[in-house]
Amino acid sequence: MTATIIDGKAIAMRVRGEVAHEVAALTEHTGSRPGLATILVGDDPASAIYVANKRKACAEAGIVDLHRHLPADTKQADVAALIEQCNADPAVSGILLQLPVPKGLDGTALTGLMPCTPRGVLELLDSYDVPLEGAEAVVVGRSDLVGKPVAAMLLARNATVTMCHSRTRDLADVCSRADVLIAAVGVPELIGAEHVSDGAVVIDVGMNRTDDGLRGDVDFEAVRQRARLITPVPGGVGPMTIAMLLANTVTAARLQGAA
């Protein structure tokens, strides 16, 4: 068996197209466009690139770009105050605080909504008609950004969820029981063929920069020989994050209009 490669780019483009149509319809109905406030604290080069890409995607979808940039030495209370200010602004439909924040700030305390990447993972699974109710799902990784929220979302869909991490004993044995395996631990190619049962669905959230280039948490070439479906890195989960950010912004704008 050779796995079908899940095309995250194509699904992300579909979602972004749907969002653009929703923005146009919402604007015609309400007379105003949804707005996204992106907040960047500090000058981390990677974060600056990520935020620039998100702002560009907003413009392409017709969402108003309401960017805020704070210096790295901004205090926790001042970041929280800006978030509250944005929350009170009727022009703002959604707020994105770019993570990670500089040392000394608590990003978890400043963010309250479900991160976009876990929603993107569920969208990929749904787009390929992966049944989740009653499925054995294993999530490798326990971060607040991906591991924990995606586990909660899978539980909400009636999957039986096991959470693991890099220090889990007999990791390969636990993972090999999964119908759906999600790797989000941040260790390059930690997941090999021995971790995957024949016919499993494997979602690789890892984005690890190595001397050999960008690598996921999954040994793609080895695992694709056993899995039924697998996401590549890049081109799998990555494109979904921005797409779901746009979708979340439009959803928030609709909810505000209904309030």
VMD Tcl script that draws the C-alpha trace (Angstrom):
set ca {
  {0.00 0.00 0.00}
  {1.14 3.52 -0.82}
  {-0.71 6.34 0.90}
  {-2.77 8.94 -0.92}
  {-1.17 12.30 -0.23}
  {-3.57 14.79 1.38}
  {-3.39 18.01 -0.64}
  {-3.51 20.75 1.98}
  {-2.80 23.44 -0.60}
  {-5.86 22.54 -2.66}
  {-8.16 22.34 0.37}
  {-6.81 25.63 1.72}
  {-7.46 27.33 -1.63}
  {-11.02 25.98 -1.61}
  {-11.61 27.32 1.89}
  {-10.10 30.69 0.99}
  {-12.34 30.92 -2.08}
  {-15.40 30.13 0.04}
  {-14.35 32.79 2.54}
  {-14.00 35.42 -0.20}
  {-17.56 34.68 -1.37}
  {-18.82 34.88 2.23}
  {-17.03 38.20 2.76}
  {-18.62 39.64 -0.37}
  {-22.08 38.46 0.67}
  {-21.66 39.72 4.22}
  {-20.40 43.09 3.03}
  {-23.37 43.48 0.70}
  {-25.76 42.55 3.52}
  {-24.27 44.66 6.31}
  {-22.49 47.42 4.44}
  {-19.18 46.73 6.18}
  {-16.37 44.26 5.70}
  {-15.05 41.90 8.40}
  {-11.80 43.07 9.98}
  {-8.91 41.10 11.44}
  {-6.58 42.66 14.00}
  {-3.19 40.94 13.87}
  {-0.95 41.73 16.83}
  {2.80 41.24 16.55}
  {4.92 41.80 19.65}
  {8.62 42.20 18.97}
  {10.66 41.73 15.82}
  {11.12 37.97 15.46}
  {11.86 37.49 11.73}
  {9.84 34.27 11.37}
  {6.83 35.77 13.15}
  {7.05 38.87 10.97}
  {6.89 36.68 7.85}
  {3.96 34.67 9.19}
  {2.02 37.84 10.01}
  {2.81 39.37 6.62}
  {1.43 36.25 4.91}
  {-1.73 36.41 7.01}
  {-2.23 40.09 6.22}
  {-1.79 39.38 2.51}
  {-4.35 36.57 2.71}
  {-6.81 38.92 4.42}
  {-6.50 41.45 1.62}
  {-7.03 38.76 -1.01}
  {-10.22 37.60 0.75}
  {-11.58 41.13 1.16}
  {-11.05 41.23 4.94}
  {-9.90 44.57 6.37}
  {-6.31 44.42 7.67}
  {-6.11 46.02 11.13}
  {-2.52 45.30 12.09}
  {-0.89 46.32 15.39}
  {2.84 46.10 16.13}
  {4.23 46.42 19.65}
  {7.88 46.55 20.78}
  {9.42 43.46 22.36}
  {9.61 45.05 25.81}
  {5.85 45.66 26.00}
  {4.39 44.61 29.36}
  {1.78 41.87 29.74}
  {-0.83 44.35 30.94}
  {-0.27 46.57 27.91}
  {-0.72 43.68 25.47}
  {-3.88 42.64 27.32}
  {-5.13 46.24 27.15}
  {-4.60 46.35 23.38}
  {-6.50 43.09 22.98}
  {-9.37 44.56 25.02}
  {-9.27 47.71 22.90}
  {-9.50 45.64 19.72}
  {-12.28 43.56 21.25}
  {-14.32 46.73 21.86}
  {-13.74 48.06 18.33}
  {-16.79 47.33 16.13}
  {-14.52 47.24 13.07}
  {-12.66 44.23 14.49}
  {-14.27 40.85 13.85}
  {-11.31 38.70 14.90}
  {-8.07 39.12 16.83}
  {-4.89 37.16 16.20}
  {-1.99 37.43 18.63}
  {1.03 35.99 16.82}
  {2.79 33.33 18.88}
  {5.30 32.82 20.29}
  {5.43 36.11 22.16}
  {8.72 37.48 23.51}
  {10.21 36.09 26.71}
  {8.50 37.50 29.76}
  {4.99 37.41 28.27}
  {2.43 34.66 28.84}
  {0.92 33.87 25.46}
  {-1.51 31.30 26.86}
  {-3.08 33.87 29.19}
  {-3.46 36.35 26.32}
  {-5.20 34.00 23.85}
  {-8.66 32.69 24.43}
  {-9.96 31.18 21.21}
  {-9.18 27.82 19.62}
  {-6.03 28.05 17.48}
  {-6.55 27.78 13.73}
  {-4.21 24.83 13.10}
  {-6.36 22.26 14.98}
  {-9.42 23.38 13.05}
  {-7.38 22.96 9.87}
  {-6.51 19.39 10.87}
  {-10.21 18.58 11.27}
  {-10.99 20.22 7.93}
  {-8.42 18.00 6.21}
  {-9.89 14.88 7.80}
  {-13.42 15.89 6.84}
  {-12.39 16.77 3.28}
  {-11.12 13.21 2.80}
  {-14.17 11.67 4.53}
  {-12.17 10.18 7.40}
  {-14.64 8.75 9.93}
  {-13.91 9.97 13.46}
  {-16.80 8.64 15.53}
  {-15.54 5.57 17.36}
  {-12.09 5.81 15.74}
  {-8.88 5.25 17.69}
  {-6.98 8.55 17.48}
  {-3.48 9.12 18.83}
  {-2.09 12.64 19.20}
  {1.67 12.88 19.67}
  {2.35 16.27 21.26}
  {0.80 18.13 24.18}
  {1.20 21.81 23.29}
  {-1.50 24.36 24.06}
  {-1.45 25.44 20.40}
  {-2.01 22.07 18.70}
  {-1.82 18.90 20.77}
  {-4.32 19.68 23.51}
  {-6.92 21.51 21.40}
  {-6.87 18.97 18.57}
  {-7.33 16.18 21.12}
  {-10.34 18.03 22.55}
  {-11.82 18.49 19.08}
  {-11.41 14.80 18.29}
  {-13.07 13.89 21.58}
  {-15.95 16.19 20.68}
  {-16.34 14.17 17.47}
  {-16.59 10.96 19.53}
  {-13.15 9.58 18.73}
  {-11.30 7.62 21.40}
  {-8.21 9.76 21.97}
  {-4.81 8.89 23.41}
  {-2.33 11.71 24.00}
  {1.39 10.94 23.80}
  {4.61 12.91 23.69}
  {8.32 12.42 23.07}
  {8.80 10.72 26.45}
  {5.93 8.26 26.17}
  {7.10 4.70 26.85}
  {6.63 2.25 23.99}
  {5.57 5.12 21.73}
  {5.61 2.97 18.60}
  {3.30 0.42 20.23}
  {0.80 3.09 21.30}
  {0.85 4.89 17.95}
  {0.46 1.68 15.94}
  {-3.01 1.18 17.45}
  {-4.28 4.38 15.85}
  {-6.76 4.68 13.02}
  {-5.85 8.38 12.94}
  {-2.36 9.47 14.01}
  {-1.58 13.17 14.46}
  {2.07 14.12 14.97}
  {2.61 17.54 16.55}
  {5.62 17.09 18.81}
  {8.33 19.11 17.05}
  {10.89 16.32 16.63}
  {12.05 15.75 13.04}
  {10.94 12.39 11.63}
  {10.19 10.95 15.07}
  {7.34 8.89 13.62}
  {8.55 6.00 11.47}
  {6.93 3.04 9.77}
  {6.96 1.09 13.03}
  {4.62 3.69 14.56}
  {1.93 3.29 11.91}
  {-0.58 0.51 11.31}
  {-1.49 -0.53 7.78}
  {-4.22 1.74 6.43}
  {-3.91 4.45 9.09}
  {-4.46 8.15 8.39}
  {-1.39 10.21 9.31}
  {-1.50 13.99 9.81}
  {1.91 15.63 10.21}
  {1.76 19.03 11.90}
  {5.52 19.26 12.41}
  {7.55 22.02 10.73}
  {11.21 21.45 11.61}
  {14.03 23.31 9.89}
  {17.04 21.02 9.57}
  {20.31 21.04 7.65}
  {18.52 18.95 5.03}
  {15.64 21.38 4.70}
  {12.12 21.47 6.11}
  {11.10 18.20 7.74}
  {7.94 17.10 9.48}
  {7.57 14.94 12.58}
  {6.89 11.96 10.29}
  {9.37 10.03 8.14}
  {7.26 10.66 5.06}
  {8.82 8.19 2.63}
  {8.79 5.32 5.13}
  {5.31 5.97 6.49}
  {3.60 6.53 3.15}
  {4.21 2.85 2.34}
  {1.91 1.84 5.20}
  {-0.61 4.65 5.62}
  {-3.84 5.11 3.67}
  {-3.68 8.90 3.78}
  {-0.78 11.16 4.73}
  {-0.02 14.89 4.73}
  {3.25 16.12 3.24}
  {5.53 18.78 4.72}
  {5.27 21.36 3.29}
  {1.89 21.44 1.56}
  {-0.25 19.60 4.10}
  {-1.36 21.21 7.35}
  {0.59 24.46 6.86}
  {-1.65 26.08 4.22}
  {-4.72 25.29 6.32}
  {-3.71 27.57 9.21}
  {-4.18 30.82 7.29}
  {-7.27 29.47 5.53}
  {-8.96 28.68 8.84}
  {-7.91 32.06 10.26}
  {-9.88 33.71 7.46}
  {-12.82 31.37 8.01}
  {-12.83 32.09 11.75}
  {-12.80 35.84 11.10}
  {-15.86 35.64 8.86}
  {-17.65 33.39 11.39}
  {-16.95 35.95 14.12}
  {-18.24 38.75 11.90}
  {-21.47 36.84 11.28}
  {-21.93 36.25 15.00}
  {-21.39 39.94 15.71}
  {-24.02 40.80 13.12}
  {-26.49 38.42 14.75}
  {-25.91 39.78 18.26}
}
mol new
graphics top color blue
foreach p $ca { graphics top sphere $p radius 0.5 }
foreach p [lrange $ca 0 end-1] q [lrange $ca 1 end] { graphics top cylinder $p $q radius 0.2 }
display resetview
